[in-house]
Amino acid sequence: MKQVIDLYKHILKTFPAGVKENRTAVPTIDVFGYQMRFDLNDGFPMPTTKFASFENIKAELLWFISGSTNINDLKALYAKCGIWDAWATETGDLGPVYGYEWNRDDQLNKVVAEIIRNPHSRRLIVDSWNPDNLPDPSISPIENVRNGKAALPPCHCLFQFHVSRDKKLSNQLYQRSCDSVLGLPYNIPSYALLTHMVAKVTKQDVGEFIWSGGDIHIYQNQIDILLKEQLDNEPLPLPTLRFNEDKVYTKLSDFEMDDIWLENYQHHGVVRYPPAAV
C-alpha cells in the first residue's frame, strides 16, 4: 500500500537525529500523530510491498470477536498463528486483552445492534483502554497475567463506526502505539476486515477505513532491512475480499475461517524483521 510506504518515508526523515530510547532494549525513530485513509471499495488493504498472512489476520480477528484471551483458542482457529505466544502463560492465558475488552459489557455487539437501530448515532464506539486492567510495566507480561492484569496494554485502543447518508459504513481506529514495520501491516487489514463484517451484518455498504496513529515508530534494528528489502518495492494492485455468499450473517459470531478469503493477493514476498524485546 502506497500510504504505508509514504508513512515509512515520513518517519525515516527523523533519522538519525530522532533516535529515542524506550521500554525495550532497542531504540526507535518515531513521529507523533498521523492519519491514513483507505477506500474499501478500491480493494482490500493488504500489504503488497511484502507478504502478510491473511490466515493469521482473520484468525486473530475471529478470536478477538469470540471474547477468548487464551492462545489455545486462537490456535484452534489456525494452528500456525504464533502472534501472541511470547506473552502467554504456560496454560495459554493472556489476561484481559482485546477479546475481553471488546466484549466487556457486550460493547461490540451493542454497537452492531445500534448501527441497525440508529445508524446515524455518534456513539458507535468500542473502547479497549481499561485502566483497571493495564499491566504493571515493572514486571513481566506473564507475571501481570498471574496478577489478573493484561499481558500487554492495548495498542489499537479505540474505534468508531460511522454510517453516511448513502448507507456506507466507515470505521476509524485510534492506535496509541504502533510498531509500523511489524504490527501495522496486520492492524490495517484486521480492522478493514472487521468493517466489512460489520457492514455485512448490518446490511450497509462499506466506505472507508481510517487509521489514526499516536506514537508511530520504527525500531533501529529494522531500518536497514526496510531500506534494502521493502521501501523501493512498487505497490501492487490490491486483492479482493470474498465471503461465503451461501451463508446468512446476522451476528459477528456467525463468521468462520472458511467463510472469508482473498482473491488475487499479489505481493513482493516475505521480508523478515527482528522483533523488539518485549
C-alpha positions in Angstrom: 0.0 0.0 0.0 1.4 3.3 -1.1 0.0 5.0 2.0 2.2 2.9 4.3 5.3 3.4 2.2 4.7 7.1 2.4 4.4 6.8 6.2 7.7 4.9 6.4 9.4 7.7 4.4 7.9 10.3 6.7 9.3 8.5 9.8 12.7 7.9 8.2 13.2 11.7 7.8 13.7 11.8 11.5 16.8 9.5 11.4 19.4 9.7 12.9 18.6 12.8 15.0 15.3 11.4 16.2 16.5 8.2 17.8 14.8 7.6 21.2 15.1 5.2 24.0 12.0 3.3 25.1 10.8 0.4 27.3 12.6 -2.2 25.1 16.3 -2.6 24.6 16.1 -1.3 21.0 15.9 2.4 20.3 13.3 3.8 17.8 12.7 6.6 15.4 9.2 7.9 15.5 6.6 10.5 14.7 3.6 11.5 16.7 0.2 11.9 15.0 -0.5 10.7 11.5 -3.6 9.6 9.6 -4.2 7.3 6.6 -7.5 6.7 4.7 -8.4 3.6 2.7 -11.4 3.5 0.5 -12.6 -0.1 0.9 -14.2 0.0 -2.5 -10.8 0.3 -4.1 -9.7 -3.2 -3.0 -8.8 -4.8 0.3 -5.9 -3.1 2.0 -3.3 -5.8 2.4 0.4 -5.0 2.3 1.8 -5.7 -1.2 5.4 -4.5 -0.8 5.8 -7.5 1.4 3.8 -10.6 2.3 1.4 -10.7 5.3 -0.6 -13.8 6.3 -4.3 -13.3 5.8 -4.9 -16.5 7.7 -3.2 -15.0 10.8 -5.2 -11.8 10.4 -8.7 -13.4 10.2 -7.9 -16.0 12.9 -6.8 -13.3 15.3 -9.9 -11.1 14.5 -12.3 -14.0 14.9 -10.6 -14.8 18.2 -11.0 -11.2 19.4 -14.7 -11.3 18.5 -15.2 -14.6 20.4 -14.1 -13.0 23.6 -11.3 -15.5 24.2 -8.0 -14.4 25.7 -6.3 -17.8 25.6 -3.9 -18.7 22.7 -5.2 -22.3 22.6 -8.4 -21.0 21.2 -6.5 -18.9 18.6 -4.5 -21.9 17.5 -7.7 -23.9 17.2 -8.7 -21.5 14.5 -5.3 -21.5 12.8 -2.6 -23.8 14.3 0.3 -21.8 12.8 -0.7 -18.5 14.4 2.0 -17.6 16.9 1.4 -13.9 17.2 0.7 -14.0 20.9 2.9 -16.9 22.0 5.6 -14.9 23.6 3.3 -13.3 26.2 1.1 -16.2 27.3 1.4 -18.3 30.4 2.1 -22.0 30.3 -1.7 -22.6 30.0 -2.1 -20.1 27.2 -3.7 -17.3 29.2 -3.0 -13.6 28.3 -5.2 -11.9 30.9 -7.9 -9.3 29.9 -6.5 -8.4 26.4 -8.6 -7.4 23.3 -11.1 -10.3 23.4 -12.1 -9.5 26.9 -12.2 -5.7 26.4 -14.2 -5.9 23.2 -16.8 -8.0 24.9 -16.7 -6.1 28.3 -20.3 -5.2 28.9 -21.1 -6.7 25.5 -19.9 -3.4 24.0 -19.0 -4.8 20.5 -22.4 -6.5 20.0 -24.2 -3.5 21.4 -22.5 -1.2 18.8 -23.5 -3.6 16.0 -27.1 -3.6 17.3 -27.1 0.2 17.5 -25.9 0.5 13.9 -29.0 -1.4 12.9 -31.3 0.5 15.2 -29.8 4.0 14.9 -27.2 4.1 12.1 -26.5 7.8 12.4 -25.6 7.6 16.1 -22.3 9.4 17.1 -21.7 6.9 19.9 -20.7 3.8 17.8 -17.5 3.3 19.8 -15.7 0.3 21.1 -13.0 1.1 23.7 -10.2 -1.3 24.7 -8.4 1.1 27.1 -9.4 0.0 30.6 -7.1 1.5 33.3 -8.2 -1.2 35.8 -6.6 -3.9 33.6 -3.4 -2.3 32.5 -0.2 -4.2 33.3 2.4 -3.0 35.7 5.4 -2.1 33.5 7.9 -3.0 36.2 7.1 -6.8 36.0 6.9 -9.2 33.1 3.8 -9.8 31.0 3.4 -13.3 32.4 3.6 -12.0 36.0 1.0 -9.5 35.1 -1.3 -12.2 33.8 -0.9 -14.1 37.1 -1.9 -10.9 38.9 -5.1 -10.7 36.9 -3.9 -7.9 34.6 -3.4 -7.9 30.8 -0.1 -9.3 29.4 0.2 -6.1 27.3 -1.7 -2.8 27.2 -3.9 -2.4 24.1 -2.0 -0.6 21.2 -5.1 -0.2 19.0 -7.3 1.1 21.7 -10.5 2.7 20.4 -12.5 2.5 17.2 -15.7 4.3 16.0 -18.1 3.4 13.2 -20.0 6.0 11.1 -22.8 5.5 8.6 -23.1 8.0 5.8 -26.4 9.2 4.3 -25.9 6.8 1.4 -25.5 3.8 3.8 -21.8 3.4 3.6 -20.2 2.2 6.8 -16.8 3.6 7.7 -14.5 2.8 10.7 -11.9 5.0 12.3 -9.3 3.4 14.6 -7.0 5.2 17.1 -3.8 3.4 17.7 -1.8 4.9 20.6 1.4 3.0 19.8 2.4 1.4 16.5 5.3 -0.8 15.5 4.8 0.4 11.9 7.0 -2.3 10.3 5.8 -5.5 12.1 2.4 -4.5 13.5 0.8 -2.1 11.1 0.7 -4.4 8.1 -1.6 -6.6 10.2 -3.6 -3.9 12.0 -4.8 -2.2 8.8 -6.3 -5.3 7.2 -7.6 -6.6 10.5 -9.8 -3.5 11.1 -10.7 -3.3 7.4 -12.0 -6.9 7.6 -13.9 -6.0 10.8 -15.5 -3.1 8.9 -16.6 -5.4 6.1 -18.0 -7.9 8.5 -20.0 -5.3 10.5 -21.3 -3.9 7.2 -22.5 -7.4 6.1 -24.3 -8.0 9.4 -25.9 -4.5 9.5 -26.7 -4.5 5.7 -24.6 -1.5 4.9 -22.1 -0.9 2.0 -18.5 -0.3 3.0 -17.0 3.1 3.0 -13.5 3.9 4.4 -11.2 2.5 7.0 -9.4 5.5 8.6 -6.3 4.8 10.6 -5.1 7.4 13.1 -1.8 6.8 15.0 -0.3 8.3 18.1 3.4 7.2 18.6 4.3 5.6 15.3 7.8 4.1 15.3 10.4 2.0 13.5 12.9 0.1 15.7 16.5 0.9 14.9 17.3 -2.8 14.1 14.6 -2.7 11.4 15.8 0.3 9.4 18.5 -1.4 7.2 16.1 -4.2 6.2 13.3 -1.7 5.4 15.7 0.3 3.2 17.2 -2.6 1.4 14.3 -5.1 1.1 11.0 -3.2 1.1 11.0 0.5 0.7 11.7 0.5 -3.1 9.2 -2.2 -3.9 6.4 -0.9 -6.1 3.0 -1.3 -4.5 0.9 -3.8 -6.4 -2.9 -3.9 -7.1 -4.9 -4.7 -4.1 -6.7 -8.1 -3.7 -10.5 -8.6 -3.4 -12.2 -9.7 -0.2 -14.7 -12.5 -0.6 -17.3 -14.1 1.7 -19.3 -17.3 1.5 -22.5 -15.8 0.0 -24.4 -19.0 0.6 -24.5 -18.1 4.3 -26.6 -15.5 6.1 -24.7 -13.5 8.7 -26.9 -12.0 11.4 -24.1 -11.5 14.0 -20.4 -11.3 14.1 -20.0 -14.8 15.7 -21.6 -16.3 12.5 -18.3 -15.8 10.6 -15.9 -18.8 10.4 -12.4 -19.1 8.9 -13.6 -20.8 5.7 -16.2 -18.1 5.1 -13.6 -15.4 4.3 -10.8 -15.4 1.7 -8.8 -13.2 -0.6 -8.7 -13.3 -4.4 -5.6 -12.1 -6.4 -3.3 -11.3 -3.5 -0.1 -10.1 -5.1 3.0 -9.2 -3.0 6.8 -9.0 -3.2 7.4 -11.9 -0.9 8.4 -12.4 2.8 10.5 -9.7 4.4 11.8 -10.8 7.8 12.2 -8.2 10.6 13.5 -8.8 14.1 11.0 -8.0 16.8 11.9 -5.6 19.6 12.3 -7.0 23.1 9.1 -7.4 24.9 
